[in-house]
């Protein structure tokens, strides 16, 4: 059995679902259990397929103490329930720890079950936007102390792998990029996005899709587009804390638009209607600076060129592929790019994407993923 532990409700954990899908299809384990947190409106147990199941366990919620105490009680109680559940599963061969906050729990489970432990970080765990001050010092201490118990460490790109190797003197850090399954065919341009927002078909659309939160370039994009020509439109599509700010700008500026998040299956149809996809991450923490967001690949998969922050991993992708442009993450640079980009240049890059063999789909990441498991003694048993 293979167990994946992540403190989330497992409503859209695409990386974990792709990993477990590969492991199930290749027959490395008879059963795979993904354990997360139970939230209102969700089922405590959800069957994904004949080998995979999601288990959501509820933390204990009390109203007798202050907020910090309530959070601590909820966290410790969830830890305890996860520990008991995993102990009751039978023979656990491998445990995947998907974040630093659950690393102490996963180390305890490794010692209690004898399972192999894979520390599969989704970002640079101790250098995130939310890790500051005392919290960062504690995080660094915990990771440095416990990472030696991991039988394998897996990260999402080469820059983060180098950081982990250098910081903790690790001999091997595996890299499995967080890329989507490439669509079998680029979605046709149906005008779905333009129709929904009343944008003329002759105008240029610059699309940001995803989480609308601090550090992801939303504020600087709003500042950049408010003074751009009327035929250059910014569309922010998604959900998050900055949706109210975007809607305020949309009321004040005719070329700025907000579109609520759409179901995952519908995203390609809307994305394909854009002229340029935007991934202008701000340099607010090292994890962001070294990131290679999934949305970069999602844009290109839909045939849309991408403008990215001139940071190591994103810049390297553009240099290798030619699928877009590198920008300094500031309003003036973005505004200059938007004003000067011609429809002909955007069309040229679109044609380059359409004519190239895409080397960034999940099928290419399966190889290093399976090699990591093979290094731990697990073998594939694909059905004939």
KARA-V857108 format. One record per residue. N is the residue number from 1. SS is DSSP state (helix for helix, strand for strand, loop for the rest). PHI is phi in degrees with one decimal (none if undefined). D_FIRST is the distance of its C-alpha to the first C-alpha in Angstrom with 1 decimal. Layout:
n->N ss->SS phi->PHI d_first->D_FIRST
n->N ss->SS phi->PHI d_first->D_FIRST
//
This chain:
n->1 ss->loop phi->none d_first->0.0
n->2 ss->strand phi->-117.7 d_first->3.8
n->3 ss->strand phi->-118.7 d_first->6.6
n->4 ss->strand phi->-117.5 d_first->10.2
n->5 ss->strand phi->-119.7 d_first->13.1
n->6 ss->loop phi->-151.3 d_first->16.6
n->7 ss->loop phi->-79.9 d_first->19.7
n->8 ss->loop phi->-142.1 d_first->20.8
n->9 ss->loop phi->-81.1 d_first->21.0
n->10 ss->loop phi->55.7 d_first->19.1
n->11 ss->loop phi->-99.8 d_first->22.1
n->12 ss->loop phi->-155.3 d_first->22.6
n->13 ss->loop phi->-89.0 d_first->20.0
n->14 ss->helix phi->-63.8 d_first->20.6
n->15 ss->helix phi->-63.8 d_first->19.1
n->16 ss->helix phi->-65.7 d_first->15.6
n->17 ss->helix phi->-66.2 d_first->15.9
n->18 ss->helix phi->-67.1 d_first->17.2
n->19 ss->helix phi->-60.1 d_first->14.5
n->20 ss->helix phi->-68.0 d_first->11.6
n->21 ss->helix phi->-63.0 d_first->14.0
n->22 ss->helix phi->-63.9 d_first->14.5
n->23 ss->helix phi->-62.7 d_first->10.9
n->24 ss->helix phi->-68.9 d_first->10.6
n->25 ss->helix phi->-66.3 d_first->14.1
n->26 ss->loop phi->-85.6 d_first->13.8
n->27 ss->loop phi->72.7 d_first->10.9
n->28 ss->loop phi->-70.3 d_first->9.0
n->29 ss->loop phi->-137.0 d_first->5.6
n->30 ss->loop phi->-71.2 d_first->6.0
n->31 ss->loop phi->-146.1 d_first->5.1
n->32 ss->strand phi->-131.9 d_first->5.8
n->33 ss->strand phi->-117.5 d_first->7.7
n->34 ss->strand phi->-104.4 d_first->10.9
n->35 ss->strand phi->-111.8 d_first->13.0
n->36 ss->strand phi->-136.8 d_first->16.7
n->37 ss->strand phi->-100.9 d_first->20.1
n->38 ss->loop phi->-81.7 d_first->21.8
n->39 ss->loop phi->-118.3 d_first->25.2
n->40 ss->loop phi->-54.3 d_first->28.1
n->41 ss->loop phi->88.2 d_first->27.9
n->42 ss->loop phi->-107.3 d_first->24.2
n->43 ss->loop phi->-84.4 d_first->21.9
n->44 ss->loop phi->-67.5 d_first->19.5
n->45 ss->strand phi->-141.2 d_first->16.9
n->46 ss->strand phi->-136.2 d_first->17.0
n->47 ss->strand phi->-83.1 d_first->15.3
n->48 ss->loop phi->-88.7 d_first->15.4
n->49 ss->loop phi->-157.9 d_first->14.8
n->50 ss->loop phi->-71.1 d_first->13.2
n->51 ss->loop phi->-118.5 d_first->9.7
n->52 ss->strand phi->-117.0 d_first->10.2
n->53 ss->strand phi->-141.4 d_first->11.5
n->54 ss->strand phi->-103.4 d_first->13.5
n->55 ss->strand phi->-115.8 d_first->14.1
n->56 ss->strand phi->-111.7 d_first->17.4
n->57 ss->strand phi->-109.0 d_first->18.7
n->58 ss->loop phi->-86.7 d_first->22.4
n->59 ss->loop phi->-76.5 d_first->24.2
n->60 ss->loop phi->-80.8 d_first->27.2
n->61 ss->loop phi->-112.7 d_first->30.4
n->62 ss->loop phi->-126.5 d_first->33.7
n->63 ss->loop phi->-117.9 d_first->37.3
n->64 ss->loop phi->-93.9 d_first->39.0
n->65 ss->loop phi->-126.6 d_first->38.8
n->66 ss->loop phi->-70.5 d_first->39.3
n->67 ss->helix phi->-57.9 d_first->37.0
n->68 ss->helix phi->-59.0 d_first->35.5
n->69 ss->helix phi->-66.8 d_first->34.8
n->70 ss->helix phi->-63.0 d_first->33.2
n->71 ss->helix phi->-64.9 d_first->30.9
n->72 ss->helix phi->-64.5 d_first->29.9
n->73 ss->helix phi->-62.5 d_first->29.3
n->74 ss->helix phi->-62.4 d_first->27.2
n->75 ss->helix phi->-66.0 d_first->25.1
n->76 ss->helix phi->-64.6 d_first->24.7
n->77 ss->helix phi->-66.7 d_first->24.0
n->78 ss->helix phi->-67.8 d_first->21.2
n->79 ss->helix phi->-53.6 d_first->19.7
n->80 ss->helix phi->-63.6 d_first->20.1
n->81 ss->helix phi->-68.2 d_first->18.4
n->82 ss->helix phi->-64.4 d_first->15.4
n->83 ss->helix phi->-58.2 d_first->15.2
n->84 ss->helix phi->-63.5 d_first->15.7
n->85 ss->helix phi->-65.0 d_first->13.2
n->86 ss->helix phi->-65.7 d_first->10.3
n->87 ss->helix phi->-61.1 d_first->11.9
n->88 ss->loop phi->-89.9 d_first->12.0
n->89 ss->loop phi->-80.9 d_first->8.4
n->90 ss->loop phi->104.6 d_first->8.2
n->91 ss->loop phi->-80.1 d_first->6.4
n->92 ss->loop phi->-99.5 d_first->4.8
n->93 ss->loop phi->-90.9 d_first->5.4
n->94 ss->strand phi->-148.9 d_first->6.8
n->95 ss->strand phi->-121.7 d_first->8.8
n->96 ss->strand phi->-103.3 d_first->11.3
n->97 ss->strand phi->-97.2 d_first->14.5
n->98 ss->loop phi->-102.7 d_first->16.8
n->99 ss->loop phi->-164.7 d_first->20.0
n->100 ss->helix phi->-61.4 d_first->22.2
n->101 ss->helix phi->-57.8 d_first->22.6
n->102 ss->helix phi->-102.0 d_first->19.1
n->103 ss->helix phi->-62.0 d_first->19.0
n->104 ss->helix phi->-57.8 d_first->20.5
n->105 ss->helix phi->-61.8 d_first->17.8
n->106 ss->helix phi->-68.5 d_first->15.0
n->107 ss->helix phi->-65.2 d_first->16.9
n->108 ss->helix phi->-60.2 d_first->17.3
n->109 ss->helix phi->-67.8 d_first->13.6
n->110 ss->helix phi->-59.7 d_first->13.1
n->111 ss->helix phi->-69.5 d_first->16.0
n->112 ss->helix phi->-79.9 d_first->14.8
n->113 ss->helix phi->-110.2 d_first->11.4
n->114 ss->loop phi->77.8 d_first->12.2
n->115 ss->loop phi->-76.1 d_first->9.5
n->116 ss->strand phi->-72.6 d_first->11.0
n->117 ss->strand phi->-115.8 d_first->12.6
n->118 ss->strand phi->-111.4 d_first->13.8
n->119 ss->strand phi->-93.8 d_first->16.8
n->120 ss->strand phi->-108.7 d_first->17.3
n->121 ss->loop phi->-81.7 d_first->20.7
n->122 ss->loop phi->-93.2 d_first->22.3
n->123 ss->loop phi->-160.5 d_first->25.8
n->124 ss->loop phi->-81.2 d_first->27.8
n->125 ss->loop phi->-58.6 d_first->26.5
n->126 ss->loop phi->-94.8 d_first->29.5
n->127 ss->loop phi->-125.4 d_first->32.1
n->128 ss->loop phi->-90.1 d_first->31.7
n->129 ss->loop phi->-65.6 d_first->34.5
n->130 ss->loop phi->-92.7 d_first->33.4
n->131 ss->loop phi->-101.3 d_first->33.1
n->132 ss->loop phi->-139.4 d_first->36.6
n->133 ss->helix phi->56.3 d_first->38.7
n->134 ss->helix phi->-60.9 d_first->37.1
n->135 ss->helix phi->-59.8 d_first->33.8
n->136 ss->helix phi->-66.2 d_first->33.6
n->137 ss->helix phi->-62.4 d_first->34.7
n->138 ss->helix phi->-65.0 d_first->32.0
n->139 ss->helix phi->-59.9 d_first->29.3
n->140 ss->helix phi->-63.8 d_first->30.5
n->141 ss->helix phi->-63.5 d_first->30.6
n->142 ss->helix phi->-64.1 d_first->27.0
n->143 ss->helix phi->-66.3 d_first->25.6
n->144 ss->helix phi->-62.1 d_first->27.8
n->145 ss->helix phi->-71.3 d_first->26.9
n->146 ss->helix phi->-101.6 d_first->23.0
n->147 ss->helix phi->-63.8 d_first->22.3
n->148 ss->helix phi->-69.4 d_first->22.8
n->149 ss->helix phi->-82.4 d_first->19.6
n->150 ss->loop phi->-76.0 d_first->17.6
n->151 ss->loop phi->-79.1 d_first->16.5
n->152 ss->strand phi->-153.5 d_first->17.2
n->153 ss->strand phi->-118.5 d_first->19.3
n->154 ss->strand phi->-127.9 d_first->19.4
n->155 ss->strand phi->-131.2 d_first->22.4
n->156 ss->loop phi->-98.7 d_first->24.1
n->157 ss->loop phi->-161.3 d_first->27.3
n->158 ss->helix phi->-68.7 d_first->29.3
n->159 ss->helix phi->-64.0 d_first->31.6
n->160 ss->helix phi->-68.6 d_first->28.9
n->161 ss->helix phi->-61.4 d_first->27.3
n->162 ss->helix phi->-61.6 d_first->30.8
n->163 ss->helix phi->-61.1 d_first->31.1
n->164 ss->helix phi->-66.8 d_first->27.9
n->165 ss->helix phi->-62.9 d_first->28.9
n->166 ss->helix phi->-71.3 d_first->32.5
n->167 ss->helix phi->-70.3 d_first->31.9
n->168 ss->helix phi->-110.3 d_first->29.3
n->169 ss->loop phi->53.7 d_first->30.4
n->170 ss->loop phi->-88.9 d_first->27.0
n->171 ss->loop phi->-72.1 d_first->27.2
n->172 ss->loop phi->-133.3 d_first->24.6
n->173 ss->loop phi->-129.3 d_first->23.5
n->174 ss->strand phi->-81.0 d_first->21.6
n->175 ss->strand phi->-118.9 d_first->23.1
n->176 ss->loop phi->-129.4 d_first->21.4
n->177 ss->loop phi->-68.4 d_first->24.1
n->178 ss->loop phi->-92.5 d_first->23.6
n->179 ss->loop phi->-112.3 d_first->25.5
n->180 ss->loop phi->-83.7 d_first->25.5
n->181 ss->loop phi->-70.6 d_first->25.4
n->182 ss->loop phi->-68.9 d_first->29.0
n->183 ss->loop phi->-64.0 d_first->30.9
n->184 ss->loop phi->-61.5 d_first->32.1
n->185 ss->loop phi->-143.7 d_first->35.6
n->186 ss->loop phi->-62.8 d_first->37.2
n->187 ss->loop phi->-60.4 d_first->38.0
n->188 ss->loop phi->-67.1 d_first->41.7
n->189 ss->loop phi->-80.5 d_first->43.8
n->190 ss->loop phi->-92.8 d_first->44.5
n->191 ss->loop phi->81.4 d_first->46.2
n->192 ss->helix phi->-59.3 d_first->43.7
n->193 ss->helix phi->-70.4 d_first->43.7
n->194 ss->helix phi->-65.6 d_first->47.5
n->195 ss->helix phi->-62.9 d_first->48.3
n->196 ss->helix phi->-63.9 d_first->46.3
n->197 ss->helix phi->-110.6 d_first->48.1
n->198 ss->loop phi->70.7 d_first->51.5
n->199 ss->loop phi->-98.1 d_first->51.4
n->200 ss->loop phi->-63.2 d_first->53.9
n->201 ss->loop phi->-64.1 d_first->52.5
n->202 ss->loop phi->-86.0 d_first->54.7
n->203 ss->loop phi->-81.9 d_first->53.3
n->204 ss->strand phi->-97.7 d_first->50.4
n->205 ss->strand phi->-113.1 d_first->47.1
n->206 ss->strand phi->-109.3 d_first->45.0
n->207 ss->strand phi->-109.6 d_first->41.6
n->208 ss->strand phi->-109.4 d_first->39.3
n->209 ss->strand phi->-126.1 d_first->36.1
n->210 ss->strand phi->130.3 d_first->33.3
n->211 ss->strand phi->-70.6 d_first->33.2
n->212 ss->loop phi->-97.1 d_first->36.7
n->213 ss->loop phi->-136.0 d_first->36.6
n->214 ss->loop phi->-63.9 d_first->38.5
n->215 ss->loop phi->94.0 d_first->38.2
n->216 ss->loop phi->-99.6 d_first->37.4
n->217 ss->loop phi->85.9 d_first->41.0
n->218 ss->helix phi->-62.6 d_first->42.0
n->219 ss->helix phi->-62.1 d_first->45.1
n->220 ss->helix phi->-71.1 d_first->46.4
n->221 ss->helix phi->-65.9 d_first->46.0
n->222 ss->helix phi->-61.7 d_first->48.0
n->223 ss->helix phi->-63.3 d_first->50.6
n->224 ss->helix phi->-69.4 d_first->50.8
n->225 ss->helix phi->-80.8 d_first->51.1
n->226 ss->loop phi->-64.6 d_first->53.7
n->227 ss->loop phi->-111.2 d_first->56.4
n->228 ss->loop phi->-85.9 d_first->55.3
n->229 ss->loop phi->-56.2 d_first->57.3
n->230 ss->loop phi->-65.5 d_first->56.9
n->231 ss->loop phi->-91.0 d_first->55.4
n->232 ss->strand phi->-112.7 d_first->52.4
n->233 ss->strand phi->-106.6 d_first->49.8
n->234 ss->strand phi->-100.0 d_first->46.8
n->235 ss->strand phi->-119.1 d_first->44.1
n->236 ss->strand phi->-106.9 d_first->41.3
n->237 ss->strand phi->-119.1 d_first->38.6
n->238 ss->strand phi->159.0 d_first->35.8
n->239 ss->strand phi->-145.6 d_first->35.4
n->240 ss->loop phi->145.3 d_first->35.7
n->241 ss->loop phi->-63.8 d_first->38.2
n->242 ss->loop phi->-93.3 d_first->40.8
n->243 ss->helix phi->-62.4 d_first->41.2
n->244 ss->helix phi->-64.8 d_first->44.3
n->245 ss->helix phi->-62.9 d_first->45.9
n->246 ss->helix phi->-62.9 d_first->45.4
n->247 ss->helix phi->-64.5 d_first->47.0
n->248 ss->helix phi->-64.9 d_first->49.9
n->249 ss->helix phi->-63.0 d_first->50.5
n->250 ss->helix phi->-64.0 d_first->50.2
n->251 ss->helix phi->-72.4 d_first->53.0
n->252 ss->helix phi->-91.7 d_first->55.2
n->253 ss->loop phi->-130.0 d_first->54.5
n->254 ss->loop phi->-69.5 d_first->54.6
n->255 ss->loop phi->-99.5 d_first->52.4
n->256 ss->strand phi->-116.7 d_first->49.4
n->257 ss->strand phi->-136.5 d_first->47.1
n->258 ss->strand phi->-114.7 d_first->44.1
n->259 ss->strand phi->-128.7 d_first->41.7
n->260 ss->strand phi->-59.7 d_first->38.9
n->261 ss->loop phi->-59.2 d_first->35.3
n->262 ss->loop phi->-113.2 d_first->34.6
n->263 ss->loop phi->-56.2 d_first->31.5
n->264 ss->helix phi->-50.3 d_first->29.2
n->265 ss->helix phi->-66.9 d_first->30.2
n->266 ss->helix phi->-91.7 d_first->33.9
n->267 ss->helix phi->-56.0 d_first->33.7
n->268 ss->helix phi->-57.3 d_first->34.6
n->269 ss->helix phi->-63.9 d_first->37.6
n->270 ss->helix phi->-79.0 d_first->39.0
n->271 ss->helix phi->-60.9 d_first->38.1
n->272 ss->loop phi->-62.3 d_first->39.8
n->273 ss->loop phi->-83.7 d_first->43.0
n->274 ss->loop phi->-86.7 d_first->43.3
n->275 ss->loop phi->-91.1 d_first->45.3
n->276 ss->strand phi->-143.6 d_first->43.4
n->277 ss->strand phi->-95.5 d_first->40.1
n->278 ss->strand phi->-114.9 d_first->40.2
n->279 ss->strand phi->-137.8 d_first->37.8
n->280 ss->loop phi->-98.3 d_first->40.3
n->281 ss->loop phi->-73.3 d_first->38.1
n->282 ss->loop phi->-88.4 d_first->40.2
n->283 ss->loop phi->-87.3 d_first->40.3
n->284 ss->loop phi->-101.2 d_first->39.4
n->285 ss->loop phi->-161.6 d_first->36.6
n->286 ss->helix phi->-64.9 d_first->35.2
n->287 ss->helix phi->-60.8 d_first->31.8
n->288 ss->helix phi->-68.6 d_first->33.9
n->289 ss->helix phi->-62.4 d_first->36.1
n->290 ss->loop phi->-95.5 d_first->33.3
n->291 ss->loop phi->-80.6 d_first->31.4
n->292 ss->loop phi->-135.2 d_first->31.0
n->293 ss->loop phi->-59.4 d_first->30.5
n->294 ss->helix phi->-58.0 d_first->28.6
n->295 ss->helix phi->-62.9 d_first->31.8
n->296 ss->helix phi->-57.9 d_first->33.6
n->297 ss->helix phi->-72.1 d_first->31.6
n->298 ss->helix phi->-64.6 d_first->31.7
n->299 ss->helix phi->-59.0 d_first->35.5
n->300 ss->helix phi->-64.7 d_first->35.9
n->301 ss->helix phi->-60.0 d_first->33.5
n->302 ss->loop phi->-91.9 d_first->36.1
n->303 ss->loop phi->81.5 d_first->39.0
n->304 ss->loop phi->-105.8 d_first->40.1
n->305 ss->strand phi->-62.0 d_first->41.4
n->306 ss->strand phi->-130.3 d_first->40.1
n->307 ss->strand phi->-105.5 d_first->42.0
n->308 ss->strand phi->-126.3 d_first->40.0
n->309 ss->strand phi->-66.6 d_first->40.8
n->310 ss->loop phi->-80.0 d_first->42.1
n->311 ss->loop phi->-111.6 d_first->39.1
n->312 ss->helix phi->-49.5 d_first->37.5
n->313 ss->helix phi->-74.2 d_first->34.5
n->314 ss->helix phi->-66.7 d_first->36.1
n->315 ss->helix phi->-63.1 d_first->39.3
n->316 ss->helix phi->-63.5 d_first->37.7
n->317 ss->helix phi->-63.2 d_first->36.1
n->318 ss->helix phi->-66.4 d_first->39.6
n->319 ss->helix phi->-61.2 d_first->41.3
n->320 ss->helix phi->-72.6 d_first->39.1
n->321 ss->helix phi->-97.5 d_first->39.2
n->322 ss->loop phi->75.5 d_first->42.4
n->323 ss->loop phi->-86.4 d_first->40.8
n->324 ss->strand phi->172.9 d_first->42.5
n->325 ss->strand phi->-138.4 d_first->44.3
n->326 ss->strand phi->-104.4 d_first->43.8
n->327 ss->strand phi->-128.8 d_first->45.5
n->328 ss->loop phi->-73.3 d_first->46.3
n->329 ss->loop phi->-78.3 d_first->44.6
n->330 ss->loop phi->-144.3 d_first->47.9
n->331 ss->helix phi->-56.7 d_first->49.9
n->332 ss->helix phi->-64.1 d_first->52.8
n->333 ss->helix phi->-65.0 d_first->50.8
n->334 ss->helix phi->-65.1 d_first->48.8
n->335 ss->helix phi->-61.3 d_first->52.1
n->336 ss->helix phi->-60.9 d_first->53.8
n->337 ss->helix phi->-62.3 d_first->51.0
n->338 ss->helix phi->-63.4 d_first->51.1
n->339 ss->helix phi->-67.1 d_first->54.9
n->340 ss->helix phi->-95.1 d_first->55.2
n->341 ss->loop phi->-67.8 d_first->52.4
n->342 ss->loop phi->-95.5 d_first->54.0
n->343 ss->helix phi->-56.8 d_first->52.6
n->344 ss->helix phi->-66.1 d_first->53.4
n->345 ss->helix phi->-69.1 d_first->51.3
n->346 ss->helix phi->-62.1 d_first->48.3
n->347 ss->helix phi->-64.6 d_first->48.9
n->348 ss->helix phi->-59.9 d_first->49.0
n->349 ss->helix phi->-69.6 d_first->45.5
n->350 ss->helix phi->-59.6 d_first->44.2
n->351 ss->helix phi->-64.9 d_first->45.6
n->352 ss->helix phi->-62.1 d_first->44.0
n->353 ss->helix phi->-61.9 d_first->40.6
n->354 ss->helix phi->-63.9 d_first->41.2
n->355 ss->helix phi->-92.3 d_first->42.4
n->356 ss->loop phi->-96.7 d_first->39.7
n->357 ss->loop phi->-87.3 d_first->36.5
n->358 ss->loop phi->-73.3 d_first->33.8
n->359 ss->loop phi->-107.8 d_first->31.5
n->360 ss->loop phi->-128.8 d_first->29.4
n->361 ss->loop phi->-82.6 d_first->27.0
n->362 ss->helix phi->-58.9 d_first->23.2
n->363 ss->helix phi->-60.1 d_first->23.3
n->364 ss->helix phi->-78.8 d_first->24.8
n->365 ss->helix phi->-81.4 d_first->22.2
n->366 ss->helix phi->-62.1 d_first->19.4
n->367 ss->helix phi->-64.1 d_first->20.9
n->368 ss->helix phi->-66.3 d_first->20.7
n->369 ss->helix phi->-62.5 d_first->17.1
n->370 ss->helix phi->-67.8 d_first->16.0
n->371 ss->helix phi->-63.4 d_first->18.4
n->372 ss->helix phi->-62.9 d_first->16.8
n->373 ss->helix phi->-66.3 d_first->13.3
n->374 ss->helix phi->-64.4 d_first->15.4
n->375 ss->helix phi->-66.4 d_first->17.3
n->376 ss->loop phi->-96.1 d_first->14.3
n->377 ss->loop phi->99.5 d_first->13.9
n->378 ss->loop phi->-93.1 d_first->11.3
n->379 ss->loop phi->-123.3 d_first->13.2
n->380 ss->loop phi->-78.4 d_first->13.7
n->381 ss->loop phi->-139.8 d_first->14.0
n->382 ss->loop phi->-71.8 d_first->16.1
n->383 ss->loop phi->-66.0 d_first->17.6
n->384 ss->loop phi->-80.3 d_first->21.3
//
